Amino acid sequence: VQLQASGGGLVQAGDSLRLSCAASGRTSSTYGMGWFRQAPGKEREFVARITRSGLSTSYAESVKGRFTISRDDAKNTVYLQMNSLKPEDTAVYYCASATTIRSYYGEFDYWGQGTLVTVSS
């Protein structure tokens, strides 16, 4: 599975941004997809995940109510709509794919390159 993330950029606090992650390859083996982020000097952290069916999603507490994960199976693409952005959301955002429920709730199997989101105050 290959993952291509895009949509990052420089925005001001309070603005919105939508990230996209296009998947290719053996996407039929996907159990779910997720977004993670890594801020400068910090460890990578979970942001949001969505099952293949799209019926189940979960979010980190820090983004609940502001971020929304969704998917378009026809395009093999997962999105992360980010609203009310804060300077602390500044990070490199990575999309990832999980092939089993274990990896979905643990360590995802495939990772895309990151896309940088910078939120100025």
Salt bridges, closest charged atoms under 4 A:
GLU45 OE2 - ARG37 NE 2.57
GLU61 OE2 - LYS64 NZ 2.82
ASP73 OD1 - ARG71 NE 2.95
ASP89 OD1 - ARG37 NH1 2.94
ASP89 OD2 - ARG66 NH1 2.73
GLU107 OE2 - ARG44 NH2 3.11
